[in-house]
Amino acid sequence: MKEEFLHFIWKHQLFSHQELTTTAGDDLAIHKAGIHNEQDGGPDFLQGRVKIDNTTWAGNIEIHINASDWFAHNHHKDQSFDRAHGETIPTLSLADKIDSRVYTQYEGLRQSLQWIPCAKQVPHVDSFIKTQCLERVLIERLASKSNFVLEHLSATGNDWEAAFFRILARTIGQKVNADPFLQLAKSLPGKTLKKHRHDPFQLEALLFGQAGMLAKPFEEAYPQSLKREYAFLSNKYSLQPMAPHLWQFLRLRPQGFPTIRMAQLAKLILNSHNLFTCLRDGGDRRQFDDLLTVTASSY
């Protein structure tokens, strides 16, 4: 059995959820499996959520054949796992939770030469079941999106502008950097951004500095200036920067780099006051596109 099979099992939750407990004997419930990290580095699943006894934990999830692989793979030396260093890591064993028939089906699909591995099985599925599946995933997707909005609306005290900014930032981060961009938006109070929304230099200093991207030494004059400005602003507003290793650049095209996306976010804040209100009270789709179309600063 390979680790990829366990990734498949966890991603699709193809195991028994009855009486789940950690290896320490604590009750465990899985609320969100997380997003499969298909990059070369970092945890296997991002943004997962589980409940252990009476405590809900949100974070990354690592999958291994054996618990000892944590050290065999040198995760204890990897900055991507810094949050777990020095902590007791709750562990779930799936050894007696997976039906052996699932592995047989998995291997059959994996070794299939068809463009879509299960293509030959689709005609044998009843049309009623297909319709039900499509309707279910549509409803689940809409419910997931609306619950996500309501969650952030509640967290911001029903402030639609603040909630929209968080969701917008997460969207700008795209799939790979969605979570760090959301964390960045949460760490910057809306009042602070509004005070400096007319100054592009200060906006970039706040965003890049808070993202932890100004911590290293620079030779160029502009990032040096941003670093000095952020030092002043972070002291003024008691801001704590994020860890820079949270940002992913691997396998991204340059236009998708978080640095470029962050500069675009700064320009969007600069160009738009009360963005949610503008979109809500605006006109047609073309006006929305014009409002959200920005370019990064020249540097």
Contacts in CASP RR format, 6 or more apart in sequence:
PFRMAT RR
TARGET T0000
AUTHOR 0000-0000-0000
METHOD contacts of the structure
MODEL  1
MKEEFLHFIWKHQLFSHQELTTTAGDDLAIHKAGIHNEQDGGPDFLQGRV
KIDNTTWAGNIEIHINASDWFAHNHHKDQSFDRAHGETIPTLSLADKIDS
RVYTQYEGLRQSLQWIPCAKQVPHVDSFIKTQCLERVLIERLASKSNFVL
EHLSATGNDWEAAFFRILARTIGQKVNADPFLQLAKSLPGKTLKKHRHDP
FQLEALLFGQAGMLAKPFEEAYPQSLKREYAFLSNKYSLQPMAPHLWQFL
RLRPQGFPTIRMAQLAKLILNSHNLFTCLRDGGDRRQFDDLLTVTASSY
1 65 0 8 1.000
1 103 0 8 1.000
2 65 0 8 1.000
3 63 0 8 1.000
3 64 0 8 1.000
3 65 0 8 1.000
5 103 0 8 1.000
5 106 0 8 1.000
6 63 0 8 1.000
6 64 0 8 1.000
6 65 0 8 1.000
6 94 0 8 1.000
7 36 0 8 1.000
7 44 0 8 1.000
7 63 0 8 1.000
8 14 0 8 1.000
8 106 0 8 1.000
9 15 0 8 1.000
9 94 0 8 1.000
9 98 0 8 1.000
9 102 0 8 1.000
10 33 0 8 1.000
10 44 0 8 1.000
10 45 0 8 1.000
10 61 0 8 1.000
10 63 0 8 1.000
11 33 0 8 1.000
11 36 0 8 1.000
11 45 0 8 1.000
13 30 0 8 1.000
13 33 0 8 1.000
14 98 0 8 1.000
14 102 0 8 1.000
15 94 0 8 1.000
15 97 0 8 1.000
15 98 0 8 1.000
15 99 0 8 1.000
15 102 0 8 1.000
16 97 0 8 1.000
16 98 0 8 1.000
16 99 0 8 1.000
17 29 0 8 1.000
17 30 0 8 1.000
20 27 0 8 1.000
20 28 0 8 1.000
20 29 0 8 1.000
20 30 0 8 1.000
20 92 0 8 1.000
20 97 0 8 1.000
21 27 0 8 1.000
21 28 0 8 1.000
21 92 0 8 1.000
22 28 0 8 1.000
22 52 0 8 1.000
22 90 0 8 1.000
22 91 0 8 1.000
22 92 0 8 1.000
23 67 0 8 1.000
23 91 0 8 1.000
23 92 0 8 1.000
23 93 0 8 1.000
24 90 0 8 1.000
24 91 0 8 1.000
26 52 0 8 1.000
26 53 0 8 1.000
26 90 0 8 1.000
27 52 0 8 1.000
27 53 0 8 1.000
28 50 0 8 1.000
28 51 0 8 1.000
28 52 0 8 1.000
28 90 0 8 1.000
28 92 0 8 1.000
29 50 0 8 1.000
29 51 0 8 1.000
30 49 0 8 1.000
30 50 0 8 1.000
31 48 0 8 1.000
31 49 0 8 1.000
31 50 0 8 1.000
31 51 0 8 1.000
31 56 0 8 1.000
32 47 0 8 1.000
32 48 0 8 1.000
32 49 0 8 1.000
32 50 0 8 1.000
33 45 0 8 1.000
33 48 0 8 1.000
33 61 0 8 1.000
34 45 0 8 1.000
34 46 0 8 1.000
34 47 0 8 1.000
34 48 0 8 1.000
34 49 0 8 1.000
34 61 0 8 1.000
35 45 0 8 1.000
35 46 0 8 1.000
35 47 0 8 1.000
35 48 0 8 1.000
35 175 0 8 1.000
36 44 0 8 1.000
36 45 0 8 1.000
37 43 0 8 1.000
37 44 0 8 1.000
37 45 0 8 1.000
37 46 0 8 1.000
39 176 0 8 1.000
39 248 0 8 1.000
39 250 0 8 1.000
39 251 0 8 1.000
40 250 0 8 1.000
40 251 0 8 1.000
41 80 0 8 1.000
41 250 0 8 1.000
42 60 0 8 1.000
42 78 0 8 1.000
42 80 0 8 1.000
42 81 0 8 1.000
43 60 0 8 1.000
43 61 0 8 1.000
43 62 0 8 1.000
43 80 0 8 1.000
43 81 0 8 1.000
44 60 0 8 1.000
44 61 0 8 1.000
44 62 0 8 1.000
44 63 0 8 1.000
45 60 0 8 1.000
45 61 0 8 1.000
45 62 0 8 1.000
45 63 0 8 1.000
46 59 0 8 1.000
46 60 0 8 1.000
46 179 0 8 1.000
47 58 0 8 1.000
47 59 0 8 1.000
47 60 0 8 1.000
47 178 0 8 1.000
47 179 0 8 1.000
48 58 0 8 1.000
48 59 0 8 1.000
48 60 0 8 1.000
48 61 0 8 1.000
49 56 0 8 1.000
49 57 0 8 1.000
49 58 0 8 1.000
49 59 0 8 1.000
50 56 0 8 1.000
50 57 0 8 1.000
50 61 0 8 1.000
50 90 0 8 1.000
51 57 0 8 1.000
52 90 0 8 1.000
57 90 0 8 1.000
59 83 0 8 1.000
60 81 0 8 1.000
60 83 0 8 1.000
62 70 0 8 1.000
62 75 0 8 1.000
62 81 0 8 1.000
64 70 0 8 1.000
64 73 0 8 1.000
66 72 0 8 1.000
67 91 0 8 1.000
70 76 0 8 1.000
70 89 0 8 1.000
75 81 0 8 1.000
75 84 0 8 1.000
76 85 0 8 1.000
79 243 0 8 1.000
79 245 0 8 1.000
80 245 0 8 1.000
82 243 0 8 1.000
82 245 0 8 1.000
108 117 0 8 1.000
109 117 0 8 1.000
109 118 0 8 1.000
110 117 0 8 1.000
112 118 0 8 1.000
114 120 0 8 1.000
148 167 0 8 1.000
149 163 0 8 1.000
149 167 0 8 1.000
152 163 0 8 1.000
152 166 0 8 1.000
152 167 0 8 1.000
153 159 0 8 1.000
153 160 0 8 1.000
153 163 0 8 1.000
155 163 0 8 1.000
156 162 0 8 1.000
156 163 0 8 1.000
156 166 0 8 1.000
160 276 0 8 1.000
160 277 0 8 1.000
161 190 0 8 1.000
161 274 0 8 1.000
161 275 0 8 1.000
161 276 0 8 1.000
161 277 0 8 1.000
162 190 0 8 1.000
163 276 0 8 1.000
164 275 0 8 1.000
164 276 0 8 1.000
164 279 0 8 1.000
165 185 0 8 1.000
165 190 0 8 1.000
165 193 0 8 1.000
165 275 0 8 1.000
165 276 0 8 1.000
166 182 0 8 1.000
166 185 0 8 1.000
166 186 0 8 1.000
168 185 0 8 1.000
168 265 0 8 1.000
168 268 0 8 1.000
168 275 0 8 1.000
169 181 0 8 1.000
169 182 0 8 1.000
169 184 0 8 1.000
169 185 0 8 1.000
169 265 0 8 1.000
170 178 0 8 1.000
170 179 0 8 1.000
170 181 0 8 1.000
170 182 0 8 1.000
170 185 0 8 1.000
171 178 0 8 1.000
172 181 0 8 1.000
172 261 0 8 1.000
172 264 0 8 1.000
172 265 0 8 1.000
173 180 0 8 1.000
173 181 0 8 1.000
173 258 0 8 1.000
173 261 0 8 1.000
174 256 0 8 1.000
174 261 0 8 1.000
176 248 0 8 1.000
176 252 0 8 1.000
177 247 0 8 1.000
177 248 0 8 1.000
177 258 0 8 1.000
177 261 0 8 1.000
179 246 0 8 1.000
180 211 0 8 1.000
180 242 0 8 1.000
180 246 0 8 1.000
180 247 0 8 1.000
180 248 0 8 1.000
180 258 0 8 1.000
181 258 0 8 1.000
181 261 0 8 1.000
181 262 0 8 1.000
181 265 0 8 1.000
183 242 0 8 1.000
183 246 0 8 1.000
184 207 0 8 1.000
184 210 0 8 1.000
184 211 0 8 1.000
184 242 0 8 1.000
184 262 0 8 1.000
187 210 0 8 1.000
187 239 0 8 1.000
187 240 0 8 1.000
187 242 0 8 1.000
188 206 0 8 1.000
188 207 0 8 1.000
188 210 0 8 1.000
188 239 0 8 1.000
189 237 0 8 1.000
192 206 0 8 1.000
192 237 0 8 1.000
192 239 0 8 1.000
193 203 0 8 1.000
193 206 0 8 1.000
193 269 0 8 1.000
196 202 0 8 1.000
196 203 0 8 1.000
196 206 0 8 1.000
196 233 0 8 1.000
197 203 0 8 1.000
197 269 0 8 1.000
197 270 0 8 1.000
197 273 0 8 1.000
198 270 0 8 1.000
200 266 0 8 1.000
200 267 0 8 1.000
200 270 0 8 1.000
200 297 0 8 1.000
201 225 0 8 1.000
201 226 0 8 1.000
201 229 0 8 1.000
202 229 0 8 1.000
202 233 0 8 1.000
203 266 0 8 1.000
203 269 0 8 1.000
203 270 0 8 1.000
204 226 0 8 1.000
204 262 0 8 1.000
204 263 0 8 1.000
204 266 0 8 1.000
204 297 0 8 1.000
205 214 0 8 1.000
205 226 0 8 1.000
205 227 0 8 1.000
205 229 0 8 1.000
205 230 0 8 1.000
205 233 0 8 1.000
206 230 0 8 1.000
206 233 0 8 1.000
206 239 0 8 1.000
207 262 0 8 1.000
207 265 0 8 1.000
207 266 0 8 1.000
208 214 0 8 1.000
208 223 0 8 1.000
208 226 0 8 1.000
208 230 0 8 1.000
208 259 0 8 1.000
208 262 0 8 1.000
209 215 0 8 1.000
209 226 0 8 1.000
209 227 0 8 1.000
209 230 0 8 1.000
209 234 0 8 1.000
209 241 0 8 1.000
210 230 0 8 1.000
210 234 0 8 1.000
210 239 0 8 1.000
210 241 0 8 1.000
210 242 0 8 1.000
211 241 0 8 1.000
211 242 0 8 1.000
211 244 0 8 1.000
211 247 0 8 1.000
211 258 0 8 1.000
211 262 0 8 1.000
212 241 0 8 1.000
212 242 0 8 1.000
212 243 0 8 1.000
212 244 0 8 1.000
213 244 0 8 1.000
213 247 0 8 1.000
213 259 0 8 1.000
213 262 0 8 1.000
214 223 0 8 1.000
214 226 0 8 1.000
214 227 0 8 1.000
214 230 0 8 1.000
214 241 0 8 1.000
215 241 0 8 1.000
215 244 0 8 1.000
216 244 0 8 1.000
218 224 0 8 1.000
218 227 0 8 1.000
222 299 0 8 1.000
223 299 0 8 1.000
230 241 0 8 1.000
233 239 0 8 1.000
234 240 0 8 1.000
234 241 0 8 1.000
247 258 0 8 1.000
248 258 0 8 1.000
249 257 0 8 1.000
249 258 0 8 1.000
254 260 0 8 1.000
260 296 0 8 1.000
263 296 0 8 1.000
263 297 0 8 1.000
263 299 0 8 1.000
264 294 0 8 1.000
264 295 0 8 1.000
264 296 0 8 1.000
266 297 0 8 1.000
267 294 0 8 1.000
267 295 0 8 1.000
267 296 0 8 1.000
267 297 0 8 1.000
268 275 0 8 1.000
268 292 0 8 1.000
268 294 0 8 1.000
269 275 0 8 1.000
271 291 0 8 1.000
271 294 0 8 1.000
272 278 0 8 1.000
272 291 0 8 1.000
275 291 0 8 1.000
278 291 0 8 1.000
279 288 0 8 1.000
279 291 0 8 1.000
282 288 0 8 1.000
END
